[in-house]
Structures are given as structure tokens and as C-alpha cells.
């Protein structure tokens, strides 16, 4: 009470505050603490900041400058992960470069061995020619000089790299042959992971073919169509070409005939429609690992010459895959226009493991015979009517099947079109009717449908 009166009327305060009691007893330790004072902050100028020295780390004997010395702040243990990954990257890059180089050497060895044969049989081998003159060239030097300028000549490239594993070449300019396409397929040495994966999968799945290095050549016959296939630039060249081919006979009877390696015989029959039309029969003139697939025995007796038999034997089981003469498509025709005969010859040979051009000596005879075989076909492949009748019977049967399928599809389309028209007419009639008329119309439709269903049940019974 005394303290309260002193507080109200300004009585003298005691020098020492009494210790708090009750709930304030917990703050008794802070009762005599002095008030905190803020620390003084001295201003820092740019000059004084620049004069401050870097605080040294715990490493003694190292002087630190303004340059960041990475070699003094790291150790080899910081790069263990990079040290493990980097050799693999270097190995993959090295294998890729070696694989591309190996494939290029192998392709070069093939064209070195086969270029003389191609150049002997054809007027043009490889990819080259002349570019068309530009408008500036014609305006500056005239049309005649621009057309004959050597600057427009494209250097001939015998073998073109299509991909790192595929090389192609082309030949044209020969009687009875429009042109020849050649494809050289090699291993994916530049990608060893993919190559090994394909090799492993081919052991477990028959649908996946094992990687093989091979040469595939396809020769397309003129078959009397020189006027359509030989390019001309003007009317004069057209007349000259027509006069030159007027007395030539480059057509022959169409058929399918092949000499194949027995190891790939089943696969060829499954993959190629034209080969599926033939029958297989061993021939005493051929080695035991090869067989003939033909549509007629008379065709075999004509084409299986001693020269061909010797070339097949010389190529050997390890290299020879097949030699096919055909006029039918590889894939089964789905439309009538796909049944049009297109006469061509195909040769497939496995490549040796060596990159040297001399390693192709055993297969050069069969390759040369393949290039000259169209001459034999044009001169001799004209068979008796009885033989051609059996050959045409198979093709006509396939054409009849395709015609029936085409007619069924057209009938289905006509039916659908008629149903659409009836539905459109019905909807237009219903739109022009009132509610009562629509009800009567729908009732009549329902009764008509019921009668039809009743008649169908009666016929079935």
C-alpha cells in the first residue's frame, strides 16, 4: 500500500529495485542487466577495401593472388569419375574412326577389282556427267559456249558412299541392258555395340538375319523399250536414237529361273514372291551345295551352260549366294498394275574378309558372266509355245485372283454408296414431314423390316 501511494503522489523511489515475486520471479536474473548499445560501424571506402589482404587458408606456404589457381585447389581424387569415363569415350571414338576407315578400304578394294570389268562392258561407270548452265553463265558467255564449258563437268566418282556401311555404283551404255545398279553392304564396324547386338539376336531369332558383307547387283533389261528408257535432249537426238534401235531386238520371253546356294534357298522362297513360283531340283552339273529353281526344265537346259557351271564352282560355297533371272516382282502383287512384267537379273555374292583387290579373283568370272548374260537371253531365250503356256498359266491364275479381289472391293464400295444415298433420301423425306406423317412412315418401315426378317427365317427353316 505504501508503494502504491508513493507511485501515485511522487514519493521518493528506492535505489535498488526489489526482487520480483510471484510470476515475475523467472525474470529476476535479467533485472539488473544494462541496456544494449549498438556497435559503431566505421565507413569503408574503395581505397581501404582494396588495401585489405586476403585471409590465408589453413595451407601454409601458398601465396594466393587474384588469379584462381585450380591446380592448387583440387587433387586427383576429385577426377576419379572422369578418369573412368574418358577411356571409354576415347575407345568408342577410336573404334568408330577405325570402322569407317576399314569399310572405306574394303569398298575401295572391291571397286579396284571390278572397275576394269565394268568399264569393259559399259560406256559409263560411276556417278558423273555435266551440270546444267546457270542464267549468269548463258548471259556472260552465250548458250553454246556455256553448254560446252569444261567448268560444268562433274568428276566421275566410281563408288559413292551412301552410308558408312553401304556403297553404291552405277553403270549404263550397253546393248540389251538399260543400266546396272550395284550395292556393297558392309559390317557396322563404326558402331560395335549395334553390330554385336544384331549378331547376338540373329542366333536367337530366325526372323533377324545375321549380318553379312555382300555385293548385290541388279541388271535391268531394255526388253524392246529403248525409246522409253534412253534419255534424249532434242528432236535430232530422238530421230538418231530411233534409227539406231530400229533394227535391234532386245526382248526375250519372260520367266523366273535361278541358281542358288542351298543355305539360303528356304529364305529366298519365303522372302521373294518370284522365287516362290519356281520348283527346286538338283542338277548333276552343279556342285552339291548349289541347286536350280526354275519354272521349266527346258529353261534350265538352255541357261545352265558349262561356262556358268564353272563360274559357280569357282566362286565357291563361301561367296556365291544366288543368280536370278526374273520378270516378276519381289513382293507379292496387291494390285493389277503390280503384275506387269519387269525383266531383270540379280546377283548376290558374299565378300571376302580381306581388303585386297586380289581377294576377289574367284568371283570375277561369275560377275563378268552376269553382265553378259542379257546377250544370251536376247539371242536364245525364245521358247516353245507349250513351255510359255505353262509359265503364263501361273501368272494368269494370280491375275484372276487379283481381279476377283478388285471386283469384290468395287461391289462393296457400290453397296456402301447405295446405302448412303438411301439414307440421305430417307432423312430428307423425314425432314419434310409433320409429326403424324413421320410416325406413320416409321411404323411402315418397322412393319416392312419385320416382314423381311420373317421371310429370312422361313427360308432358313
C-alpha positions as CSV (number, residue, x, y, z in Angstrom):
1,X,0.0,0.0,0.0
2,X,2.9,2.2,0.8
3,X,4.5,1.6,-2.6
4,X,1.2,2.4,-4.4
5,X,0.8,5.7,-2.6
6,X,4.4,6.7,-3.4
7,X,3.9,5.9,-7.0
8,X,0.7,8.0,-7.2
9,X,1.9,11.0,-5.3
10,X,5.6,11.0,-6.5
11,X,7.2,9.8,-3.4
12,X,11.0,9.0,-3.3
13,X,12.0,5.8,-5.2
14,X,14.2,3.3,-3.6
15,X,17.7,3.0,-5.1
16,X,17.5,-0.7,-5.6
17,X,14.5,-2.3,-7.2
18,X,13.0,-5.0,-5.1
19,X,13.2,-8.6,-6.3
20,X,10.1,-9.6,-8.3
21,X,7.8,-12.1,-6.7
22,X,5.3,-14.5,-8.0
23,X,5.1,-14.8,-11.8
24,X,8.0,-12.3,-12.3
25,X,10.4,-14.4,-10.3
26,X,11.5,-16.1,-13.6
27,X,13.0,-12.8,-14.9
28,X,14.9,-12.0,-11.8
29,X,18.3,-12.8,-13.4
30,X,17.7,-10.0,-16.0
31,X,16.6,-7.4,-13.6
32,X,20.0,-5.7,-13.3
33,X,21.2,-6.2,-16.9
34,X,22.3,-2.9,-18.6
35,X,20.6,-1.8,-21.8
36,X,22.5,-2.9,-25.0
37,X,24.3,-0.3,-27.0
38,X,24.7,-0.5,-30.8
39,X,28.2,-1.3,-32.2
40,X,29.8,1.6,-34.1
41,X,30.2,0.9,-37.9
42,X,33.1,2.7,-39.5
43,X,32.6,3.7,-43.2
44,X,34.7,1.6,-45.6
45,X,36.0,3.3,-48.7
46,X,37.0,1.7,-52.0
47,X,40.7,2.6,-51.2
48,X,40.6,0.9,-47.8
49,X,38.8,-2.1,-49.3
50,X,41.5,-2.6,-51.9
51,X,44.2,-2.5,-49.3
52,X,42.7,-5.4,-47.3
53,X,44.7,-8.6,-47.7
54,X,43.0,-12.0,-48.5
55,X,42.7,-14.2,-45.4
56,X,45.0,-17.1,-45.8
57,X,43.6,-20.7,-45.6
58,X,45.0,-23.4,-43.5
59,X,47.5,-24.5,-46.1
60,X,50.9,-23.0,-45.2
61,X,53.5,-21.8,-47.7
62,X,51.0,-20.9,-50.5
63,X,50.7,-17.3,-51.8
64,X,47.3,-16.5,-53.2
65,X,46.8,-13.9,-55.9
66,X,43.9,-12.5,-57.8
67,X,44.2,-15.5,-60.3
68,X,42.2,-18.6,-59.4
69,X,44.8,-21.4,-59.4
70,X,42.7,-24.6,-60.0
71,X,45.7,-26.9,-59.6
72,X,46.2,-25.7,-56.0
73,X,42.6,-26.1,-55.0
74,X,42.0,-29.6,-56.4
75,X,43.5,-33.1,-56.1
76,X,43.5,-36.2,-58.3
77,X,40.8,-37.8,-56.2
78,X,38.3,-35.1,-57.5
79,X,38.6,-36.6,-61.0
80,X,38.1,-40.3,-60.4
81,X,34.7,-40.4,-62.3
82,X,36.2,-38.6,-65.3
83,X,39.2,-40.9,-65.3
84,X,36.8,-43.9,-65.6
85,X,34.6,-42.5,-68.3
86,X,37.2,-40.8,-70.5
87,X,38.9,-44.1,-71.6
88,X,35.6,-45.5,-72.8
89,X,34.9,-42.4,-74.8
90,X,38.4,-42.5,-76.4
91,X,37.9,-46.2,-77.2
92,X,34.5,-45.6,-78.8
93,X,35.8,-42.7,-80.9
94,X,38.8,-44.8,-81.9
95,X,36.6,-47.8,-82.9
96,X,34.3,-45.5,-84.9
97,X,37.2,-44.0,-86.8
98,X,38.8,-47.4,-87.4
99,X,35.5,-48.9,-88.6
100,X,34.8,-46.2,-91.2
101,X,38.4,-46.4,-92.4
102,X,38.2,-50.3,-92.6
103,X,34.9,-50.1,-94.6
104,X,36.4,-47.5,-97.0
105,X,39.4,-49.7,-97.6
106,X,37.2,-52.7,-98.3
107,X,35.0,-50.8,-100.7
108,X,38.0,-49.4,-102.5
109,X,39.4,-52.9,-102.9
110,X,36.1,-54.1,-104.4
111,X,35.9,-51.3,-107.0
112,X,39.6,-51.7,-107.8
113,X,38.9,-55.3,-108.7
114,X,35.6,-54.8,-110.6
115,X,36.1,-51.4,-112.3
116,X,38.0,-52.9,-115.3
117,X,35.2,-55.4,-115.9
118,X,32.5,-52.7,-115.7
119,X,34.4,-50.3,-117.9
120,X,35.0,-53.0,-120.4
121,X,31.2,-53.8,-120.7
122,X,29.7,-50.3,-120.3
123,X,30.3,-46.9,-121.7
124,X,29.6,-45.1,-118.4
125,X,30.6,-46.3,-115.0
126,X,30.1,-44.4,-111.8
127,X,28.4,-41.1,-111.0
128,X,29.4,-38.1,-113.1
129,X,28.3,-36.1,-116.1
130,X,27.6,-32.4,-116.7
131,X,25.7,-29.8,-114.7
132,X,23.2,-27.5,-116.4
133,X,24.5,-24.0,-117.1
134,X,23.1,-21.1,-114.9
135,X,21.4,-18.0,-116.3
136,X,24.5,-15.9,-115.5
137,X,26.7,-18.3,-117.5
138,X,24.4,-18.1,-120.5
139,X,24.3,-14.3,-120.3
140,X,28.0,-13.9,-119.9
141,X,29.3,-16.3,-122.5
142,X,26.4,-17.4,-124.7
143,X,24.4,-20.6,-124.7
144,X,26.7,-22.6,-127.0
145,X,29.8,-21.8,-125.0
146,X,28.1,-22.3,-121.7
147,X,26.8,-25.7,-122.7
148,X,30.3,-26.9,-123.8
149,X,32.3,-25.4,-120.9
150,X,34.5,-27.7,-119.0
151,X,33.6,-26.0,-115.8
152,X,30.2,-27.8,-115.8
153,X,31.8,-31.3,-115.9
154,X,31.2,-33.3,-112.8
155,X,34.2,-35.5,-111.9
156,X,33.3,-39.2,-112.2
157,X,33.0,-41.0,-108.9
158,X,33.2,-44.8,-109.4
159,X,31.9,-45.7,-105.9
160,X,29.6,-43.5,-103.8
161,X,29.4,-43.7,-100.1
162,X,25.7,-43.8,-99.3
163,X,26.2,-44.6,-95.6
164,X,29.2,-45.7,-93.5
165,X,28.2,-49.3,-94.2
166,X,26.8,-49.0,-97.8
167,X,28.4,-48.1,-101.0
168,X,26.8,-47.9,-104.5
169,X,27.9,-47.7,-108.1
170,X,26.1,-47.4,-111.4
171,X,26.8,-48.4,-115.0
172,X,25.0,-47.8,-118.3
173,X,25.6,-47.6,-122.0
174,X,25.4,-51.1,-123.3
175,X,23.3,-53.0,-125.8
176,X,20.4,-55.1,-124.3
177,X,21.0,-53.5,-120.8
178,X,19.4,-50.3,-119.7
179,X,21.6,-49.9,-116.6
180,X,23.1,-51.8,-113.7
181,X,22.8,-50.9,-110.0
182,X,25.4,-52.3,-107.6
183,X,25.2,-52.1,-103.8
184,X,28.1,-53.1,-101.5
185,X,26.9,-53.8,-97.9
186,X,29.5,-54.0,-95.1
187,X,29.6,-54.6,-91.3
188,X,28.7,-51.8,-88.9
189,X,32.3,-51.7,-87.7
190,X,31.9,-48.0,-86.9
191,X,29.2,-49.0,-84.3
192,X,30.4,-52.1,-82.5
193,X,27.6,-52.1,-79.9
194,X,24.9,-52.3,-82.7
195,X,26.9,-54.8,-84.7
196,X,27.3,-57.2,-81.7
197,X,23.7,-56.8,-80.7
198,X,22.5,-57.7,-84.2
199,X,24.9,-60.6,-84.2
200,X,23.6,-61.9,-80.9
201,X,19.9,-61.5,-81.8
202,X,20.4,-63.4,-85.0
203,X,21.3,-66.5,-83.0
204,X,18.1,-66.5,-81.1
205,X,15.5,-65.3,-83.7
206,X,15.2,-66.7,-87.2
207,X,13.4,-63.5,-88.3
208,X,16.6,-61.5,-87.8
209,X,19.2,-62.1,-90.4
210,X,22.8,-62.4,-89.4
211,X,25.0,-59.5,-90.5
212,X,26.8,-60.5,-93.8
213,X,29.1,-58.5,-96.0
214,X,27.7,-58.9,-99.6
215,X,27.6,-57.4,-103.0
216,X,24.1,-57.2,-104.7
217,X,24.0,-56.3,-108.4
218,X,20.8,-55.8,-110.4
219,X,20.8,-55.5,-114.2
220,X,17.7,-54.1,-115.9
221,X,17.0,-55.2,-119.5
222,X,15.7,-52.9,-122.2
223,X,13.2,-55.6,-123.4
224,X,12.4,-53.6,-126.5
225,X,11.7,-50.3,-124.6
226,X,14.8,-48.3,-125.7
227,X,12.6,-45.4,-126.9
228,X,11.1,-45.1,-123.4
229,X,14.3,-45.6,-121.4
230,X,17.1,-43.8,-123.4
231,X,17.1,-40.0,-122.5
232,X,17.2,-37.5,-125.4
233,X,17.5,-33.7,-125.3
234,X,16.1,-32.7,-128.6
235,X,14.3,-33.9,-131.7
236,X,17.5,-34.6,-133.6
237,X,18.8,-37.0,-130.9
238,X,15.3,-38.6,-130.8
239,X,15.5,-39.4,-134.5
240,X,19.1,-40.6,-134.3
241,X,18.2,-42.9,-131.4
242,X,15.1,-44.3,-133.2
243,X,17.1,-45.1,-136.3
244,X,19.8,-46.8,-134.3
245,X,17.5,-49.1,-132.3
246,X,15.1,-49.8,-135.2
247,X,16.8,-52.9,-136.3
248,X,17.8,-54.1,-132.8
249,X,15.9,-56.9,-131.0
250,X,16.4,-56.7,-127.2
251,X,13.3,-58.6,-126.0
252,X,13.1,-62.2,-124.7
253,X,10.4,-64.4,-123.2
254,X,9.6,-63.7,-119.5
255,X,10.3,-66.4,-116.9
256,X,11.8,-67.0,-113.4
257,X,15.0,-69.0,-113.1
258,X,17.7,-69.1,-110.5
259,X,20.9,-70.9,-109.3
260,X,21.0,-70.6,-105.5
261,X,23.1,-71.7,-102.6
262,X,21.2,-74.3,-100.6
263,X,21.9,-72.5,-97.4
264,X,19.8,-69.6,-98.5
265,X,17.2,-71.4,-100.6
266,X,14.4,-71.5,-98.0
267,X,14.9,-67.9,-97.0
268,X,14.7,-66.8,-100.6
269,X,11.5,-68.7,-101.2
270,X,9.9,-67.1,-98.1
271,X,11.0,-63.6,-98.9
272,X,10.7,-63.3,-102.7
273,X,7.4,-63.8,-104.5
274,X,9.0,-64.5,-107.8
275,X,11.1,-67.4,-106.4
276,X,8.0,-68.9,-104.8
277,X,6.7,-69.6,-108.4
278,X,9.5,-72.0,-109.2
279,X,10.2,-75.6,-108.3
280,X,13.5,-76.8,-106.9
281,X,15.6,-79.5,-108.5
282,X,19.2,-80.6,-108.1
283,X,21.3,-80.7,-111.3
284,X,24.3,-83.0,-111.8
285,X,26.3,-80.2,-113.5
286,X,26.2,-78.1,-110.3
287,X,28.3,-78.6,-107.2
288,X,26.4,-80.3,-104.3
289,X,25.9,-77.1,-102.3
290,X,24.0,-75.4,-105.2
291,X,20.6,-76.1,-106.8
292,X,18.4,-74.8,-109.6
293,X,15.0,-73.2,-109.1
294,X,13.1,-73.0,-112.4
295,X,9.6,-72.8,-113.9
296,X,10.6,-75.3,-116.7
297,X,13.3,-77.9,-117.3
298,X,13.8,-76.5,-120.8
299,X,14.8,-73.2,-119.4
300,X,17.4,-74.9,-117.2
301,X,18.9,-76.8,-120.1
302,X,19.3,-73.5,-122.1
303,X,20.8,-71.3,-119.3
304,X,22.9,-73.8,-117.3
305,X,25.9,-73.7,-119.7
306,X,29.4,-75.1,-118.9
307,X,30.7,-71.6,-118.5
308,X,28.1,-70.8,-115.9
309,X,28.7,-74.0,-114.0
310,X,32.4,-73.4,-113.9
311,X,31.9,-69.8,-112.7
312,X,29.6,-71.0,-109.9
313,X,32.2,-73.7,-108.8
314,X,35.0,-71.1,-108.9
315,X,33.0,-68.6,-106.8
316,X,32.6,-71.3,-104.1
317,X,30.2,-72.1,-101.3
318,X,31.6,-69.3,-99.1
319,X,30.9,-66.5,-101.7
320,X,28.1,-67.5,-104.0
321,X,24.5,-66.8,-102.8
322,X,22.3,-66.6,-105.9
323,X,21.9,-65.7,-109.6
324,X,18.3,-64.9,-110.6
325,X,16.6,-64.2,-113.9
326,X,13.1,-62.9,-113.3
327,X,10.3,-60.8,-114.7
328,X,8.1,-60.9,-111.6
329,X,8.1,-58.6,-108.6
330,X,9.9,-59.4,-105.4
331,X,6.9,-58.7,-103.2
332,X,3.5,-60.4,-103.8
333,X,1.3,-58.2,-106.0
334,X,-1.6,-56.5,-104.3
335,X,-2.9,-54.6,-107.4
336,X,-3.2,-55.5,-111.1
337,X,-0.7,-52.9,-112.2
338,X,1.9,-54.6,-110.0
339,X,1.7,-57.8,-112.1
340,X,3.2,-56.0,-115.2
341,X,6.5,-58.0,-116.1
342,X,9.7,-56.1,-115.4
343,X,12.7,-58.1,-116.7
344,X,15.9,-58.0,-114.7
345,X,18.8,-60.1,-113.4
346,X,20.1,-60.2,-109.9
347,X,23.5,-61.5,-108.5
348,X,24.4,-61.7,-104.8
349,X,27.9,-62.6,-103.6
350,X,29.4,-62.6,-100.1
351,X,32.6,-60.5,-99.7
352,X,35.9,-62.0,-98.5
353,X,37.4,-60.8,-95.2
354,X,40.5,-59.3,-96.9
355,X,40.5,-55.7,-98.2
356,X,42.9,-56.5,-101.0
357,X,41.6,-56.4,-104.6
358,X,43.2,-59.8,-105.4
359,X,40.9,-61.5,-102.9
360,X,38.0,-61.0,-105.5
361,X,39.6,-63.1,-108.2
362,X,37.4,-66.2,-107.6
363,X,34.2,-64.2,-108.0
364,X,35.2,-62.1,-111.1
365,X,34.2,-64.9,-113.6
366,X,30.6,-65.1,-112.3
367,X,30.4,-61.3,-112.2
368,X,31.5,-61.0,-115.8
369,X,29.1,-63.7,-116.9
370,X,26.3,-61.9,-115.1
371,X,27.0,-58.7,-117.1
372,X,27.0,-60.6,-120.4
373,X,24.0,-62.9,-119.6
374,X,21.4,-60.5,-121.2
375,X,23.0,-61.1,-124.6
376,X,22.4,-64.8,-124.1
377,X,18.8,-64.2,-123.1
378,X,18.1,-61.9,-126.1
379,X,19.6,-64.4,-128.6
380,X,18.3,-67.7,-127.2
381,X,15.5,-67.2,-124.6
382,X,12.6,-67.8,-127.0
383,X,10.8,-71.0,-126.0
384,X,8.2,-73.3,-127.5
385,X,4.5,-72.3,-127.1
386,X,4.0,-75.3,-124.7
387,X,6.6,-74.0,-122.3
388,X,5.3,-70.5,-122.4
389,X,1.7,-71.8,-121.8
390,X,2.7,-73.4,-118.5
391,X,4.6,-70.3,-117.5
392,X,1.7,-67.9,-118.3
393,X,-0.8,-70.2,-116.5
394,X,0.7,-69.4,-113.1
395,X,0.7,-65.6,-113.8
396,X,-2.8,-65.7,-115.2
397,X,-4.0,-67.5,-112.1
398,X,-2.6,-64.8,-109.9
399,X,-4.1,-62.1,-112.1
400,X,-7.6,-63.8,-111.8
401,X,-7.3,-63.8,-108.0
402,X,-6.4,-60.1,-108.0
403,X,-9.3,-59.3,-110.4
404,X,-11.7,-61.2,-108.1
405,X,-10.5,-59.2,-105.1
406,X,-10.7,-56.0,-107.0
407,X,-14.3,-56.8,-108.2
408,X,-15.4,-57.7,-104.6
409,X,-13.9,-54.4,-103.4
410,X,-15.8,-52.4,-106.1
411,X,-19.0,-54.3,-105.3
412,X,-18.6,-53.4,-101.6
413,X,-18.0,-49.8,-102.5
414,X,-21.1,-49.7,-104.7
415,X,-23.2,-51.2,-101.9
416,X,-21.9,-48.7,-99.4
417,X,-22.6,-45.8,-101.8
418,X,-26.2,-47.1,-102.4
419,X,-26.8,-47.3,-98.7
420,X,-25.5,-43.8,-98.2
421,X,-27.9,-42.5,-100.9
422,X,-30.9,-44.3,-99.4
423,X,-30.1,-42.9,-96.0
424,X,-29.8,-39.4,-97.4
425,X,-33.1,-39.7,-99.2
426,X,-34.8,-41.1,-96.1
427,X,-33.6,-38.2,-93.9
428,X,-34.6,-35.6,-96.5
429,X,-38.2,-37.1,-96.6
430,X,-38.5,-37.2,-92.9
431,X,-37.4,-33.5,-92.6
432,X,-40.3,-32.5,-94.9
433,X,-43.0,-34.5,-92.9
434,X,-45.0,-33.5,-89.9
435,X,-45.1,-35.4,-86.7
436,X,-48.0,-37.6,-87.6
437,X,-46.6,-38.3,-91.0
438,X,-43.3,-39.2,-89.5
439,X,-44.9,-41.6,-87.1
440,X,-46.8,-43.4,-89.9
441,X,-43.7,-43.6,-92.0
442,X,-41.6,-45.1,-89.2
443,X,-44.4,-47.6,-88.5
444,X,-44.5,-48.7,-92.1
445,X,-40.7,-49.1,-92.1
446,X,-40.8,-51.2,-89.0
447,X,-43.5,-53.5,-90.5
448,X,-41.5,-53.9,-93.7
449,X,-38.4,-54.9,-91.7
450,X,-40.4,-57.4,-89.7
451,X,-41.7,-59.0,-92.9
452,X,-38.2,-59.2,-94.3
453,X,-37.0,-60.9,-91.1
454,X,-39.9,-63.3,-91.3
455,X,-39.1,-64.3,-94.8
456,X,-35.4,-64.9,-93.9
457,X,-36.4,-67.2,-91.0
458,X,-38.8,-69.1,-93.3
459,X,-36.1,-69.7,-95.9
460,X,-33.6,-70.9,-93.2
461,X,-36.2,-73.3,-91.8
